Every structure is written in structure tokens, then in C-alpha cells.
């Protein structure tokens, strides 16, 4: 008979990922804003700063939409995606 043991490592990673993603977003957004302020009107530096801000927003959207989609799948199908079933002999 094969027993199954639950592993919550995916849940731990998800719980650690969200605060870290929010902190990284905040700092990248602020760095992009500071670059924009300090660009002095230089076209190349302004474009670089805007790209930095846009990349920070895109990263945050990806992380938080992934979290929302996982939650939606869990609620819709009743599957706990954050708990992995590990077979034990």
C-alpha cells in the first residue's frame, strides 16, 4: 500500500514570493522614478528610466495575476495547487 504525505513547500514558496515581489516592485518603481527625475531631459536616459518603470509594473502584473489565476483555478476546480502529494512506500 502506498501512503501519501503532503508537502507544503509550494505553499511556502508562494507565501514568500508575494512579499518579495511587492518589495522588488516598490524598489524598482522608485529607482525608475528617481532615474526619470535625474535624467535631466536627456532623451536616452528618459527612455531608459521609463523602460525601468514599465518593466517593474509588468513584473508585478505577472506575479500577482499568476497568484490570482491559481486562486481562481483552486476555487473553480476545488484543487489545492499549493499542496503537493508525495507518495511514500
C-alpha positions as CSV (number, residue, x, y, z in Angstrom):
1,X,0.0,0.0,0.0
2,X,1.3,3.4,-0.9
3,X,0.7,6.2,1.5
4,X,0.7,9.8,0.5
5,X,2.3,12.6,2.5
6,X,1.5,16.2,2.0
7,X,4.3,18.7,1.3
8,X,3.7,22.4,1.8
9,X,6.9,23.6,0.1
10,X,4.9,25.1,-2.8
11,X,2.7,26.9,-0.3
12,X,5.8,28.2,1.5
13,X,7.3,29.4,-1.8
14,X,4.1,31.2,-2.8
15,X,3.8,32.9,0.6
16,X,7.4,34.0,0.4
17,X,7.1,35.1,-3.2
18,X,4.3,37.6,-2.8
19,X,6.0,39.9,-0.2
20,X,9.3,39.7,-2.0
21,X,7.7,40.5,-5.3
22,X,5.9,43.5,-3.8
23,X,9.2,44.8,-2.3
24,X,11.1,44.3,-5.5
25,X,8.3,46.1,-7.4
26,X,8.4,49.1,-5.0
27,X,12.2,49.5,-5.2
28,X,12.3,49.1,-9.0
29,X,9.5,51.5,-9.4
30,X,11.2,54.0,-7.1
31,X,14.6,53.6,-8.9
32,X,12.9,54.2,-12.2
33,X,11.2,57.3,-10.9
34,X,14.5,58.6,-9.5
35,X,16.2,57.9,-12.8
36,X,13.4,59.8,-14.6
37,X,13.9,62.8,-12.3
38,X,17.6,62.8,-12.6
39,X,17.6,62.3,-16.4
40,X,17.8,66.0,-16.9
41,X,15.8,65.8,-20.1
42,X,18.3,63.6,-21.9
43,X,16.2,61.6,-24.4
44,X,18.2,58.3,-23.9
45,X,18.2,58.5,-20.1
46,X,14.4,59.3,-20.1
47,X,13.7,56.3,-22.3
48,X,15.8,54.1,-20.1
49,X,14.0,55.3,-16.9
50,X,10.6,54.8,-18.5
51,X,11.6,51.3,-19.5
52,X,12.7,50.6,-15.9
53,X,9.3,51.7,-14.6
54,X,7.4,49.8,-17.2
55,X,9.4,46.6,-16.5
56,X,8.7,46.9,-12.8
57,X,4.9,47.2,-13.5
58,X,5.0,44.3,-15.9
59,X,6.8,42.1,-13.4
60,X,4.3,43.0,-10.7
61,X,1.3,42.3,-13.0
62,X,2.8,38.9,-14.0
63,X,3.4,37.8,-10.3
64,X,0.0,39.0,-9.0
65,X,-2.0,37.7,-12.0
66,X,-0.4,34.3,-11.6
67,X,-1.4,34.3,-7.9
68,X,-5.0,35.3,-8.9
69,X,-5.2,32.7,-11.6
70,X,-4.0,30.0,-9.2
71,X,-6.6,31.1,-6.7
72,X,-9.3,31.0,-9.4
73,X,-8.3,27.5,-10.5
74,X,-8.3,26.3,-6.9
75,X,-11.8,27.7,-6.3
76,X,-13.3,26.6,-9.6
77,X,-12.0,23.1,-9.6
78,X,-11.6,22.5,-5.9
79,X,-7.9,21.5,-6.3
80,X,-5.3,22.6,-3.8
81,X,-2.4,23.6,-6.1
82,X,-0.2,24.7,-3.2
83,X,0.0,21.3,-1.6
84,X,1.9,18.5,-3.3
85,X,1.0,14.9,-2.6
86,X,4.2,12.8,-2.2
87,X,3.8,9.1,-2.4
88,X,5.5,7.2,0.4
89,X,6.2,3.5,0.4
